[in-house]
Amino acid sequence: MAFANTCLLSSCSAYRLNPLLFSQRRRRIKVSHWHFNRLKPRFFAVAASENGVFTSPEVAKVFDFTSEERIYNWWESQGYFKPNFDRGSDPFVIPMPPPNVTGSLHMGHAMFVTLEDIMVRYHRMKGRPTLWLPGTDHAGIATQLVVEKMLASEGIKRVELSREEFTNRVWEWKEKYGGTITNQIKRLGASCDWTREHFTLDEQLSRAVVEAFVSLHEKGLIYQGSYMVNWSPNLQTAVSDLEVEYSEEPGTLYHIKYRVAGGSRSDFLTIATTRPETLFGDTAIAVHPQDDRYSKYVGRQAIVPLTFGRHVPIISDKYVDKDFGTGVLKISPGHDHNDYLLARKLGLPILNVMNKDGTLNEVAGLYCGLDRFEARKKLWSDLEETGLAVKKEPHTLRVPRSQRGGEIIEPLVSKQWFVTMEPLAEKALQAVQNGELTIMPERFEKIYNHWLSNIKDWCISRQLWWGHRIPVWYIVGKDCEEEYVVARSADEALEEAREKYGKDVEIYQDPDVLDTWFSSALWPFSTLGWPDVSTEDFRQFYPTTILETGHDILFFWVARMVMMGIEFTGTVPFSYVYLHGLIRDSQGRKMSKTLGNVIDPLDTIKEFGTDALRFTIALGTAGQDLNLSLERLTSNKAFTNKLWNAGKFVLQNLPSQSDISAWKTIMAYKFDKEESLLRLPLPECWVVSKLHLLVDMVTTSYDKFFFGDVGRETYDFFWGDFADWYIEASKARLYHSGGHSVASVSQAVLLYVFENILKLLHPFMPFVTEELWQALPNRKEALIVSSWPQTSLPRHTNSIKRFENLQALTRAIRNARAEYSVEPAKRISASIVASPEVLQYISKEKEVLALLSRLDLQNIYFTDSHPGDANQSVHLVAGEGLEAYLPLADMVDISAEVQRLSKRLSKMQTEYDGLVARLNSPKFVEKAPEEVVRGVREKAAEAEEKISLTKNRLALLKSTVVLVE
């Protein structure tokens, strides 16, 4: 599958697991597949201190990224990636979009692995038996190219080997190198059940591919015919639209005379073409019906240059663009997609002038055997000699190039196998219209509907040796287009052929293989056992969850899976399609080797850690491209460190595990009842209430696939509420002279909130959260299989508002300290003025306020009226009904500050006067550039504001000096 170079950040489908596949009851279903084995692993956690895998923040300064592989291997060795059915919930299954077996990890893989692993880890913690089925794609063209290059390095050409010898060499290569991409995906933390890994050429999947082909053929939906395809001359095969990449390249527009048969020397039409070598395939000359320049020639014949007088009709059609070139169009149906469609509409013959290797064939006469580009040069030279060359001019071309080989793709009519798509597409359209399938974001639904409403038949054959061989056998001595047998095996084909043609009949198999996308379209249900599980069973039990993929393969993969799923199982293979965008560089450009802006995921992991990379990627919005920058990665690496340091603080402030009494007190605190919550001090009640709100919001966002919201909400709570506020507030009790009896409530809340933060973040940042979880005391299970936090727990709105008032008061005091440059270590006094109700709860947290605001605990006064020294204090309004007065004398040396501000004011006034003088100069205003004048005005306004503020502060300080004197 062509995932690597299309930036498929993408591709996965998520399902509720078919209960039939896990049923312990005996059913009349073929049982020969892996998913009936080892279905109920039991999990036994080993304490971190005993297993040697984990490192505690108490002994490590920062989280060590090199431990990620140890943690991953431990998870896998414990069987945590396998589904656990003990909880009895609906299963959840994701068949991984199979990356190419030739692939190397890029940011596209990082995107889809991250998003799918987030889904898997979340549902696993929610208690659903969760299975992520991994696998790789045989990648027909890519793999054959890789092995051909390897053989070339040994001096061997593919054609010098038999088909069997070549495919054996490919299998050898696959066994040696095919696991590279798998190991790289593991580095991203993908919690797949690797014991059930698939390969698209596995026996099970190969059987599904054959069954699908035979079934579609029996229904009359597969046929053989000669039609226009994308042809790769170097690869010698048809390629899909997805494997063709277009680029803007400099080219030439050639103007050529076509004489009108039976006319004078002045009767000719000039055509403009970028590919003159295709003129040997011309079957008509067309002009627009309303183009008066050429109306007199419509119905007559034109002579194709250099063809010894071959005539073609001159016709009119609205398809012709009067304004492009000369307004005359040569129609070469064998070598242009649009000309081909026009020719079929008008009933024109189709001429092919090109061999499969890109050389011209006998139709080109004297040019036969020349390469297409050599023929172009010679043809133009000959046209110049015969006087039929008018001119050539530079022209920017949209060139189709092979994604794999890089050569220019040739539109070519070729005999291939096709699937009739219209009846399949109708069912897929109805699935969206009926609400069986929902596409997110919704805007892509229109694109999906448009593509399926205008779908073309699908060319499914490829002229390769590596892949699923087309299950068609021809009869020796018979017309292969008319006499053939479609069967599930060679033995079945021979038996059928003997019944039809006699026992002495000889057969041979079609040499072509199927398009890789054909097998990938079956991937969702073939990995779950189809066709061994009957269609009726799938219709009754087939899972209904989500497909996750990049929006760039909505048509090539997603829509085809929907069509095939409905066709073969009777229902859509998923209820939701979640589409994400591409990962671009920090400037919004697509990553490419040419631009030199490719960011390697493995290098990124080494520098920033897997968790920081995953968290950065996951913050994108569904369907939108994500600009990835080193600044974002650096910021999220800091987030990882902040989480680590918070864990270190929590651990350092918990009692020893041997202190049974202290732990008994801590474990006695419960937070699931409103009455328990209300007994907590204000900071503790606030943070627990905020946590319970967060759990509800985050769980809802997870369920709606709003992963960016999950990341942002959890980040803001952890950093803004827990780390910046609660950890600091908790120190008032943790370091209180009252000892453990006072500290226990903060210890209990720290532990409760922190372990729930780890749970919420685990799907995003699995490694650092598991490391921290294992360091916490009394862990009975691994975080990866722990229970998701309970929702709808109590929260106290009034406590949240009250603590927000305390925060506002603290911020106001901190801002005043900064404004007056109060030394950080200096403790100042304060008078807090508020209503009796507010004072009641604020005064209870006097120690917290003093700690957070750096106030002198012995000189904090609470009152409902203005203090006597109000005129000598900085007045702060923290909120409605909550004020503070900070004595100036406590904060600064007033005399020294007056002198400092006076000097500063004098300097500012001088600078301001200079700016005003420039603005008052007509010469400057009239002659200086507008942006320069605007800049001076802005500086003057800013200076004026600073002068005003400084004067006000000086006035306050001077009045204080007077009052003191």
Disulfide bonds with the S-S distance in Angstrom:
none
